[in-house]
Structure formats: C-alpha cells, structure tokens
Amino acid sequence: MTISRRKLLLASSAASAAAAVSRAAIAAGPTLAVKDTYKVGFAQTESNNSWHLAHTNSMKAEAEARDWQLVYTDAAGSAAKQVSDVNSMIAQGVDLIFLAPREEIPLIPAIMSAKNAGIPVILLDRNVDQSLAIAGDDHVTFIGSDFIEEGRRVAEWLVANIDGKTKIIELEGTAGSSPANDRKFGFDTDIAEHPDFEIVASQTGDFARDKGRQVAETLLQANPDANVIYAHNDEYPYWSSCIFGPFSLISEKGICRDN
C-alpha cells in the first residue's frame, strides 16, 4: 500500500500532536508541564494551495477535538511575518508552538526566542538548518518527509521511463525552503549521473500555481526543445493541463503526459 505525503503528514502532524506534547516534556530543551489542556500556537507559512489548507484544517480539528486553545497565524508567504507571528505567540504565553517554517534559516531566531522563553517548538512539514537549530535541544523534533529521497525517486522514475536524450526544465519551490533545497539536491545529484539527461533551466515557481505557470511558459519559450518539466510543487499541476507540446510534467503529486 502506498501512503501519499499528504496523508502521512496530516496523520503525523495533527493526530500525533498529543504524543508530541508528551515527548516535549522529556526533551533536552524546554520542558512542558503535564496539564489537562494546553494553549498551543500553530504558525502556518501560507494558505496559497490545497495542501496548506488541508494541513491547517487538520491542525484546527485536532486542537478542537482535544479541547486545546489554538493560537493560529498565517504568515502569508513572508518569513519576516512568520518570525513576528512566533514572537507574538511567545508574548501570549502559549505552552507549545507548532511551526511550519517558510525557510530554513530566517526562522532560526524565532526558534531560539521560544527556547529562551522555555516554550518547546515542534517543526511541521518543513525543516530548518539543523546545524543552527538542533532537534532535541533547540526544538523538539521535525515531523515531515525526506525531501532528498523524494527528489531522488523522481529522478529514478524519469531515467527508468523516458528514453533517449532528455532536456529537463526544473520548477523549484520557495527559495530557501527545505523542500525546495532538498528536492533539488536529490534530483540534480541523481540526474547528473546520467549523461542523456540534462537540466537546461531551473527557476523558482515559489510553490504557487500562477507564478509556476508564468515561469514554465517563459522557460519553455526559451528552451523549446525541452521535453520534461520537473516541478517541486505539492499542488499538481501548476496549470490545468499539458498544453505546451510533447513533454512530460513530473511533480511531487503525479505525472502528466502529452498525447
């Protein structure tokens, strides 16, 4: 049985929240007193696609089911606002913060501020630079996917299923985010081992449908011989159908082949 990334993360980030609270009590960093109920913060990165909306709805439903007070914020795609959101949660005296960090490095100060305030932080969906904020010390843990492995698996599928010289356009995710960094690393590293496969253009689509479409159109015009697009996005596809000629679109959510 195959479990999608979405189902896995919704289960682990929401249904496992109570278990994460228990683990927070024994972490090397800030500890959490055992209470009948908790005031918890959830700092979401943005709400620009179906994955983020499903993630948020799952967290809200879980908090309601457990009778926890949820302080919810939406950073609207801004790392600076997300830092401010976390600092606001600290000022409100939440017991625990669930953070979906927009980018790997800019959220480090917010995590450290929470640590200094004695508030455990659990990272959801996206990670931070672990050399700057260490799991089990600066924050409790990261609940998410192995994004490097995701990139490698896409490359492996491509090599196994596409014959002949292949020119690839790569639509990257949000610059500086762990899914974009790691998916690119896993894919590019594996593809580099196959001389018949060439990445002819790589540019961020920012995990956004409209921007992804615009970037794809521009890159396809500049590279008319490209026959594969690899998209980092969760929401499949960046556009509604394969409309640019004979190519395959490969995203983290599926394959679209032009007939």
Disulfide bonds with the S-S distance in Angstrom:
Cys242-Cys256 2.00
